[in-house]
Amino acid sequence: MTSTLDSAQRQFTRLSLNQRIQHWLMIASFSILAITGLPMRFPETQWLGAIYGLIGGIAAARVIHRVAAVIMILDGLIHLVYIFRLLPQHGWRVREAWPMIPNMKDARDW
């Protein structure tokens, strides 16, 4: 028995464009913070210091680090506004507005 839609043709949107942008901003800002911050935290580690040579020295790393921190903070604030705007759209039902919150079925399935 063959269905009209092949399984390779079926697509589901898992995250909205807004959610994908939020996630990519968080991933990028975290990665940049880690890359520029670890050599500051562990200056005695030789290979971490080499990162500064690649990005233009410690002065440039500090600026890049601060810009990435601001991006991460703004992304977090945008995310908070986003999730709290979902509540009235779903009649203030938290479980419906935020389906990612674990529930008892998740515990049983685990």
Contact map, one row per residue, 1 for C-alpha under 8 A:
11100000000000000000000000000000000000000000000000000000000000000000000000000000000000000000000000000000000000
11110000000000000000000000000000000000000000000000000000000000000000000000000000000000000000000000000000000000
11111100000000000000000000000000000000000000000000000000000000000000000000000000000000000000000000000000000000
01111100000000000000000000000000000000000000000000000000000000000000000000000000000000000000000000000000000000
00111110110000000000000000000000000000000000000000000000000000000000000000000000000000000000000000000000000000
00111111110000000000000000000000000000000000000000000000000000000000000000000000000000000000000000000000000000
00001111110000000000000000000000000000000000000000000000000000000000000000000000000000000000000000000000000000
00000111111000000000000000000000000000000000000000000000000000000000000000000000000000000000000000000000000000
00001111111000000000000000000000000000000000000000000000000000000000000000000000000000000000000000000000000000
00001111111100000000000000000000000000000000000000000000000000000000000000000000000000000000000000000000000000
00000001111110000000000000000000000000000000000000000000000000000000000000000000000000000000000000000000000000
00000000011111000000000000000000000000000000000000000000000000000000000000000000000000000000000000000000000000
00000000001111110000000000000000000000000000000000000000000000000000000000000000000000000000000000000000000000
00000000000111110000000000000000000000000000000000000000000000000000000000000000000000000000000000000000000000
00000000000011111111000000000000000000000000000000000000000000000000000000000000000000000000000000000000000000
00000000000011111111000000000000000000000000000000000000000000000000000000000000000000000000000000000000000000
00000000000000111111100000000000000000000000000000000000000000000000000000000000000000000000000000000000000000
00000000000000111111110000000000000000000000000000000000000000000000000000000000000000000000000000000000000000
00000000000000111111111000000000000000000000000000000000000000000000000000000000000000000000000000000000000000
00000000000000111111111100000000000000000000000000000000000000000000000000000000000000000000000000000000000000
00000000000000001111111110000000000000000000000000000000000000000000000000000000000000000000000000000000000000
00000000000000000111111111000000000000000000000000000000000000000000000000100010000000000000000000000000000000
00000000000000000011111111100000000000000000000000000000000000000000000000000000000000000000000000000000000000
00000000000000000001111111110000000000000000000000000000000000000000000000000000000000000000000000000000000000
00000000000000000000111111111000000000000000000000000000000000000000001100100000000000000000000000000000000000
00000000000000000000011111111100000000000000000000000000000000000000000100100000000000000000000000000000000000
00000000000000000000001111111110000000000000000000000000000000000000000000000000000000000000000000000000000000
00000000000000000000000111111111000000000000000000000000000000000000000000000000000000000000000000000000000000
00000000000000000000000011111111100000000000000000000000000000000001101100000000000000000000000000000000000000
00000000000000000000000001111111110000000000000000000000000000000001000100000000000000000000000000000000000000
00000000000000000000000000111111111000000000000000000000000000000000000000000000000000000000000000000000000000
00000000000000000000000000011111111100000000000000000000000000011001000000000000000000000000000000000000000000
00000000000000000000000000001111111110000000000000000000000000001001100000000000000000000000000000000000000000
00000000000000000000000000000111111111000000000000000000000000000000000000000000000000000000000000000000000000
00000000000000000000000000000011111111100000000000100000000000000000000000000000000000000000000000000000000000
00000000000000000000000000000001111111110000000000110000000011011000000000000000000000000000000000000000000000
00000000000000000000000000000000111111111000000000000000000000001000000000000000000000000000000000000000000000
00000000000000000000000000000000011111111100000100000000000000000000000000000000000000000000000000000000000000
00000000000000000000000000000000001111111110100110110000000000000000000000000000000000000000000000000000000000
00000000000000000000000000000000000111111110000000000000000000000000000000000000000000000000000000000000000000
00000000000000000000000000000000000011111110000000000000000000000000000000000000000000000000000000000000000000
00000000000000000000000000000000000001111111100100000000000000000000000000000000000000000000000000000000000000
00000000000000000000000000000000000000111111110110000000000000000000000000000000000000000000000000000000000000
00000000000000000000000000000000000000000111110010000000000000000000000000000000000000000000000000000000000000
00000000000000000000000000000000000000100111111110000000000000000000000000000000000000000000000000000000000000
00000000000000000000000000000000000000000011111111000000000000000000000000000000000000000000000000000000000000
00000000000000000000000000000000000000000000111111100000000000000000000000000000000000000000000000000000000000
00000000000000000000000000000000000001100110111111110000000000000000000000000000000000000000000000000000000000
00000000000000000000000000000000000000100011111111111000000000000000000000000000000000000000000000000000000000
00000000000000000000000000000000000000000000011111111100000000000000000000000000000000000000000000000000000000
00000000000000000000000000000000001100100000001111111110000000000000000000000000000000000000000000000000000000
00000000000000000000000000000000000100100000000111111111110010000000000000000000000000000000000000000000000000
00000000000000000000000000000000000000000000000011111111100000000000000000000000000000000000000000000000000000
00000000000000000000000000000000000000000000000001111111100000000000000000000000000000000000000000000000000000
00000000000000000000000000000000000000000000000000111111100110000000000000000000000000000000000000000000000000
00000000000000000000000000000000000000000000000000011111111110000000000000000000000000000000000000000000000000
00000000000000000000000000000000000000000000000000011111111110000000000000000000000000000000000000000000000000
00000000000000000000000000000000000000000000000000010001111111000000000000000000000000000000000000000000000000
00000000000000000000000000000000000000000000000000000001111111100000000000000000000000000000000000000000000000
00000000000000000000000000000000000000000000000000000011111111110000000000000000000000000000000000000000000000
00000000000000000000000000000000000100000000000000010011111111111000000000000000000000000000000000000000000000
00000000000000000000000000000000000100000000000000000000011111111100000000000000000000000000000000000000000000
00000000000000000000000000000000000000000000000000000000001111111110000000000000000000000000000000000000000000
00000000000000000000000000000001000100000000000000000000000111111111000000000000000000000000000000000000000000
00000000000000000000000000000001100110000000000000000000000011111111100000000000000000000000000000000000000000
00000000000000000000000000000000000000000000000000000000000001111111110000000000000000000000000000000000000000
00000000000000000000000000000000000000000000000000000000000000111111111000000000000000000000000000000000000000
00000000000000000000000000001101100000000000000000000000000000011111111100000000000000000000000000000000000000
00000000000000000000000000001000100000000000000000000000000000001111111110000000000000000000000000000000000000
00000000000000000000000000000000000000000000000000000000000000000111111111000000000000000000000000000000000000
00000000000000000000000010001000000000000000000000000000000000000011111111100000000000000000000000000000000000
00000000000000000000000011001100000000000000000000000000000000000001111111110000000000000000000000000000000000
00000000000000000000000000000000000000000000000000000000000000000000111111111000000000000000000000000000000000
00000000000000000000000000000000000000000000000000000000000000000000011111111100000000000000000000000000000000
00000000000000000000010011000000000000000000000000000000000000000000001111111110000000000000000000000000000000
00000000000000000000000000000000000000000000000000000000000000000000000111111111000000000000000000000000000000
00000000000000000000000000000000000000000000000000000000000000000000000011111111100000000000000000000000000000
00000000000000000000000000000000000000000000000000000000000000000000000001111111110000000000000000000000000000
00000000000000000000010000000000000000000000000000000000000000000000000000111111111000000000000000000000000000
00000000000000000000000000000000000000000000000000000000000000000000000000011111111100000000000000000000000000
00000000000000000000000000000000000000000000000000000000000000000000000000001111111110000000000000000000000000
00000000000000000000000000000000000000000000000000000000000000000000000000000111111111000000000000000000000000
00000000000000000000000000000000000000000000000000000000000000000000000000000011111111100000000011000000000000
00000000000000000000000000000000000000000000000000000000000000000000000000000001111111110000000000000000000000
00000000000000000000000000000000000000000000000000000000000000000000000000000000111111111000000000000000000000
00000000000000000000000000000000000000000000000000000000000000000000000000000000011111111100000011000000000000
00000000000000000000000000000000000000000000000000000000000000000000000000000000001111111111110010000000000000
00000000000000000000000000000000000000000000000000000000000000000000000000000000000111111111000000000000000000
00000000000000000000000000000000000000000000000000000000000000000000000000000000000011111111000010000000000000
00000000000000000000000000000000000000000000000000000000000000000000000000000000000001111111110110000000000000
00000000000000000000000000000000000000000000000000000000000000000000000000000000000000111111100000000000000000
00000000000000000000000000000000000000000000000000000000000000000000000000000000000000111111110010000000000000
00000000000000000000000000000000000000000000000000000000000000000000000000000000000000100111111110000000000000
00000000000000000000000000000000000000000000000000000000000000000000000000000000000000100101111111000000000000
00000000000000000000000000000000000000000000000000000000000000000000000000000000000000000000111111101000000000
00000000000000000000000000000000000000000000000000000000000000000000000000000000000000000100111111100000000000
00000000000000000000000000000000000000000000000000000000000000000000000000000000001001101101111111100000000000
00000000000000000000000000000000000000000000000000000000000000000000000000000000001001000000011111111000000000
00000000000000000000000000000000000000000000000000000000000000000000000000000000000000000000001111111100000000
00000000000000000000000000000000000000000000000000000000000000000000000000000000000000000000000001111100000000
00000000000000000000000000000000000000000000000000000000000000000000000000000000000000000000001001111110000000
00000000000000000000000000000000000000000000000000000000000000000000000000000000000000000000000000111111011000
00000000000000000000000000000000000000000000000000000000000000000000000000000000000000000000000000001111111000
00000000000000000000000000000000000000000000000000000000000000000000000000000000000000000000000000000111111100
00000000000000000000000000000000000000000000000000000000000000000000000000000000000000000000000000000011111110
00000000000000000000000000000000000000000000000000000000000000000000000000000000000000000000000000000111111111
00000000000000000000000000000000000000000000000000000000000000000000000000000000000000000000000000000111111111
00000000000000000000000000000000000000000000000000000000000000000000000000000000000000000000000000000001111111
00000000000000000000000000000000000000000000000000000000000000000000000000000000000000000000000000000000111111
00000000000000000000000000000000000000000000000000000000000000000000000000000000000000000000000000000000011111
